């Protein structure tokens, strides 16, 4: 086992912090690091270590939109608009009781209840079929009872998301944002994207509403990498402290809050209070929505 890809510290650094040289507790320590990372990211309400994101944003017709995560390291594409990529149909639609299609950004789901009550579900992962051409080929060659027709090859992760679209009366049309050639300015530190010129405006360029992102329900797709490529020292330090607290807490008597012997008095802080104190140091990393 090893720590997660996006852990805020390493096993070696945690062992050095705790003064541990042996390997007997390595597996437990790695789990403590991953749990500490989860606690900190939950407190900050954001992912902290750099990774790739696939977001649909809702700018409400404004000229500026902000990505879910920041700081931005790089942007692969910004797109909006709509074009059909492919259609899906049930081969047994005339006798199906239910036949639906859905896509949640990660998985295409084909669900069917046949006339005899038999229920089948087929799932295809976007990570396995990066393009809709590959997805269509897989449906036609390997998914019994379903057919797909390609109109325009697209990146699978950019398909608009939906669920439970019935196909008994009409094929499901899976669409993607087609316009990725408009002009933008980007504030990489804050994650703000500002459109300066729409290459395919629906209104005159001198209109007050020109050169804006579209309104509607999550119409803008952004694929980008965001987060810290190198974990800041203060962030890693809290990660070490929280992971250390979790590791040590497993050996403590949780029923003991305080004890005294003569002039000696000892009060044990509750682990929840201790963790809250640790992560409070990171309030400046918190996302305020």
C-alpha positions as CSV (number, residue, x, y, z in Angstrom):
1,X,0.0,0.0,0.0
2,X,1.0,3.6,-0.5
3,X,-0.5,7.0,0.3
4,X,-3.0,8.4,-2.1
5,X,-1.9,10.2,-5.2
6,X,-3.1,13.6,-3.8
7,X,-1.9,13.1,-0.2
8,X,-0.6,16.3,1.4
9,X,2.5,14.7,2.9
10,X,4.6,11.5,2.5
11,X,5.1,8.5,4.7
12,X,8.8,9.4,5.1
13,X,8.0,13.0,6.3
14,X,5.3,11.7,8.8
15,X,7.7,9.2,10.3
16,X,10.4,11.9,10.6
17,X,7.9,14.2,12.3
18,X,6.8,11.4,14.8
19,X,10.3,10.1,15.4
20,X,9.5,6.6,14.0
21,X,12.3,4.7,12.3
22,X,10.8,1.2,12.0
23,X,8.3,-0.1,9.4
24,X,5.8,-1.9,11.6
25,X,3.3,0.9,11.5
26,X,3.8,2.0,7.9
27,X,0.4,0.8,6.7
28,X,-1.4,2.5,9.6
29,X,0.6,5.7,9.0
30,X,-0.3,5.8,5.3
31,X,-4.0,5.5,6.2
32,X,-3.6,8.3,8.7
33,X,-2.1,10.5,6.0
34,X,-5.0,9.8,3.6
35,X,-7.6,10.5,6.3
36,X,-5.8,13.7,7.4
37,X,-5.8,14.8,3.7
38,X,-9.6,14.1,3.5
39,X,-10.2,16.1,6.8
40,X,-8.3,19.1,5.6
41,X,-9.8,19.1,2.1
42,X,-13.3,18.9,3.7
43,X,-12.5,21.8,6.0
44,X,-11.1,23.9,3.1
45,X,-14.0,22.8,0.8
46,X,-11.6,22.3,-2.2
47,X,-9.1,19.9,-3.6
48,X,-5.6,21.1,-2.7
49,X,-3.0,19.1,-4.7
50,X,-2.9,19.6,-8.5
51,X,-5.1,17.3,-10.6
52,X,-7.3,17.5,-13.7
53,X,-10.9,18.6,-13.5
54,X,-13.8,18.4,-15.9
55,X,-16.3,21.1,-14.8
56,X,-19.6,22.4,-16.3
57,X,-20.0,26.0,-15.0
58,X,-23.1,28.2,-14.8
59,X,-22.0,31.9,-15.5
60,X,-25.7,33.1,-15.9
61,X,-24.8,35.3,-18.9
62,X,-22.0,37.1,-17.3
63,X,-18.6,37.8,-18.9
64,X,-16.6,36.2,-16.1
65,X,-16.9,32.8,-14.6
66,X,-14.9,31.1,-12.0
67,X,-13.7,27.4,-12.0
68,X,-14.6,25.2,-9.0
69,X,-10.9,24.7,-8.1
70,X,-7.9,27.0,-8.0
71,X,-5.2,28.0,-8.6
72,X,-5.3,27.0,-12.2
73,X,-2.1,25.4,-13.5
74,X,-3.3,25.0,-17.1
75,X,-6.5,25.0,-19.2
76,X,-7.1,22.3,-21.9
77,X,-10.3,23.6,-23.3
78,X,-13.2,26.1,-22.6
79,X,-16.3,25.4,-24.6
80,X,-20.0,26.1,-24.9
81,X,-22.8,25.8,-27.4
82,X,-24.4,22.5,-28.4
83,X,-24.0,19.9,-31.2
84,X,-25.1,16.3,-31.4
85,X,-22.3,13.8,-31.1
86,X,-24.2,10.6,-31.3
87,X,-27.6,9.0,-30.8
88,X,-28.6,5.9,-28.9
89,X,-31.6,3.6,-29.4
90,X,-33.0,0.4,-28.0
91,X,-33.3,-2.5,-30.5
92,X,-36.3,-3.7,-28.7
93,X,-38.1,-0.4,-28.1
94,X,-41.4,-1.6,-29.4
95,X,-41.7,-4.2,-26.6
96,X,-39.6,-2.5,-23.8
97,X,-41.4,-1.4,-20.7
98,X,-38.6,1.0,-19.8
99,X,-35.5,1.9,-21.8
100,X,-33.4,4.9,-20.7
101,X,-30.0,6.5,-21.2
102,X,-27.9,8.6,-18.9
103,X,-24.5,10.2,-18.6
104,X,-23.1,11.6,-15.4
105,X,-19.7,12.8,-16.7
106,X,-18.0,9.6,-15.9
107,X,-20.2,6.8,-17.0
108,X,-22.7,6.2,-19.8
109,X,-25.6,4.1,-18.4
110,X,-28.0,2.1,-20.6
111,X,-31.0,0.7,-18.5
112,X,-33.8,-1.5,-19.8
113,X,-36.8,-3.4,-18.5
114,X,-37.9,-5.8,-21.1
115,X,-41.5,-7.1,-21.7
116,X,-41.0,-10.2,-19.5
117,X,-39.7,-8.1,-16.6
118,X,-36.0,-8.8,-17.2
119,X,-33.9,-5.8,-16.1
120,X,-30.5,-5.1,-17.6
121,X,-28.0,-2.3,-17.1
122,X,-24.9,-1.7,-19.2
123,X,-22.3,0.9,-18.1
124,X,-19.4,2.3,-20.2
125,X,-16.7,4.4,-18.5
126,X,-15.5,7.6,-20.1
127,X,-12.0,6.8,-18.9
128,X,-12.1,3.6,-21.1
129,X,-13.6,5.3,-24.2
130,X,-12.1,8.7,-24.5
131,X,-13.9,9.6,-27.7
132,X,-17.5,9.2,-28.6
133,X,-16.4,7.3,-31.7
134,X,-14.9,4.6,-29.4
135,X,-18.0,4.7,-27.3
136,X,-20.3,4.2,-30.2
137,X,-18.2,1.3,-31.5
138,X,-18.3,-0.4,-28.2
139,X,-22.1,-0.1,-27.9
140,X,-22.6,-1.5,-31.4
141,X,-20.1,-4.3,-30.9
142,X,-20.6,-5.4,-27.3
143,X,-23.8,-4.1,-25.8
144,X,-26.7,-6.4,-26.6
145,X,-30.0,-4.8,-27.3
146,X,-28.7,-1.3,-28.0
147,X,-27.5,0.7,-31.1
148,X,-25.7,3.9,-31.5
149,X,-25.1,6.2,-34.5
150,X,-22.2,8.7,-34.6
151,X,-22.8,12.2,-35.9
152,X,-19.7,14.1,-34.8
153,X,-16.8,12.6,-32.9
154,X,-16.2,14.4,-29.6
155,X,-14.4,14.1,-26.3
156,X,-16.5,11.8,-24.1
157,X,-15.9,13.7,-20.9
158,X,-17.3,16.9,-22.5
159,X,-20.8,15.4,-23.1
160,X,-23.6,17.2,-21.4
161,X,-24.8,15.3,-18.4
162,X,-28.3,14.0,-17.9
163,X,-30.1,10.9,-16.6
164,X,-33.1,8.7,-17.3
165,X,-33.8,9.9,-20.9
166,X,-36.3,7.5,-22.4
167,X,-35.7,6.0,-25.8
168,X,-38.8,4.0,-26.5
169,X,-40.5,6.8,-28.5
170,X,-37.4,8.6,-29.8
171,X,-33.6,8.1,-29.8
172,X,-31.5,9.8,-27.2
173,X,-29.3,12.6,-28.6
174,X,-26.1,13.0,-26.7
175,X,-24.7,16.5,-27.2
176,X,-21.4,18.3,-26.4
177,X,-20.3,22.0,-26.3
178,X,-19.1,22.9,-29.8
179,X,-17.5,26.4,-29.5
180,X,-14.0,26.4,-28.1
181,X,-12.5,29.2,-30.2
182,X,-13.8,32.3,-28.4
183,X,-11.3,34.7,-26.8
184,X,-10.6,34.7,-23.1
185,X,-8.4,36.2,-20.4
186,X,-7.6,34.0,-17.3
187,X,-6.6,34.9,-13.8
188,X,-4.8,31.7,-13.0
189,X,-4.4,32.4,-9.3
190,X,-8.1,32.9,-8.5
191,X,-9.5,30.6,-11.3
192,X,-11.5,33.4,-13.0
193,X,-12.1,33.2,-16.8
194,X,-13.2,36.4,-18.6
195,X,-14.6,36.2,-22.2
196,X,-13.4,39.1,-24.4
197,X,-14.9,38.0,-27.7
198,X,-17.5,35.4,-28.7
199,X,-16.5,34.0,-32.1
200,X,-20.1,32.9,-32.8
201,X,-22.3,35.6,-31.3
202,X,-26.0,35.2,-31.4
203,X,-26.5,38.9,-31.3
204,X,-24.8,42.0,-32.8
205,X,-21.3,42.6,-31.4
206,X,-22.2,46.2,-30.3
207,X,-25.2,45.0,-28.2
208,X,-24.8,45.3,-24.5
209,X,-25.3,41.6,-24.1
210,X,-22.7,40.6,-26.6
211,X,-19.5,38.8,-25.8
212,X,-20.9,37.0,-22.8
213,X,-21.0,33.4,-21.6
214,X,-24.4,31.8,-22.3
215,X,-27.0,31.6,-19.6
216,X,-28.8,28.4,-18.9
217,X,-28.1,25.2,-16.9
218,X,-24.4,24.6,-16.6
219,X,-23.6,25.5,-20.2
220,X,-19.8,26.1,-20.1
221,X,-17.4,23.1,-20.1
222,X,-13.9,23.7,-18.8
223,X,-11.2,21.0,-18.7
224,X,-8.2,22.2,-16.6
225,X,-5.6,21.3,-14.1
226,X,-5.8,23.1,-10.7
227,X,-4.3,23.0,-7.3
228,X,-0.8,23.2,-5.8
229,X,1.9,21.4,-7.8
230,X,4.1,21.7,-4.7
231,X,2.3,21.5,-1.3
232,X,2.9,24.8,0.7
233,X,4.9,24.2,3.9
234,X,2.1,25.4,6.2
235,X,-0.4,23.1,4.5
236,X,1.9,20.1,4.8
237,X,2.7,20.9,8.4
238,X,-1.0,20.8,9.3
239,X,-1.2,17.5,7.4
240,X,1.6,16.1,9.5
241,X,-0.1,17.3,12.7
242,X,-3.5,15.9,11.9
243,X,-2.1,12.6,10.7
244,X,0.0,12.4,13.9
245,X,-3.1,13.1,16.0
246,X,-5.0,10.4,14.3
247,X,-2.1,7.9,14.8
248,X,-1.6,8.7,18.4
249,X,-5.3,8.8,19.2
250,X,-5.8,5.1,18.6
251,X,-3.7,4.3,21.7
252,X,-5.5,6.7,24.0
253,X,-8.1,5.8,26.5
254,X,-11.1,7.8,25.1
255,X,-12.9,7.5,28.4
256,X,-10.2,9.4,30.3
257,X,-10.6,13.2,30.2
258,X,-8.5,14.2,33.2
259,X,-6.5,12.7,36.1
260,X,-4.5,14.0,39.0
261,X,-1.9,12.6,41.4
262,X,-0.9,14.9,44.2
263,X,0.1,18.2,42.7
264,X,0.1,16.7,39.2
265,X,-2.9,17.4,37.1
266,X,-3.5,16.3,33.5
267,X,-6.3,17.1,31.1
268,X,-6.6,15.4,27.8
269,X,-8.0,17.3,24.9
270,X,-10.8,15.6,22.9
271,X,-9.5,14.5,19.5
272,X,-12.3,16.4,17.8
273,X,-11.3,19.6,19.5
274,X,-7.6,19.0,18.7
275,X,-8.4,18.4,15.0
276,X,-10.5,21.5,14.9
277,X,-7.7,23.5,16.3
278,X,-5.3,22.1,13.8
279,X,-7.3,22.8,10.6
280,X,-8.4,26.2,11.8
281,X,-4.8,27.3,10.9
282,X,-5.8,26.8,7.3
283,X,-8.8,29.1,7.2
284,X,-7.0,31.3,4.6
285,X,-7.1,28.3,2.2
286,X,-10.9,27.8,2.6
287,X,-13.2,28.3,-0.3
288,X,-16.0,30.7,0.4
289,X,-18.9,30.0,-1.8
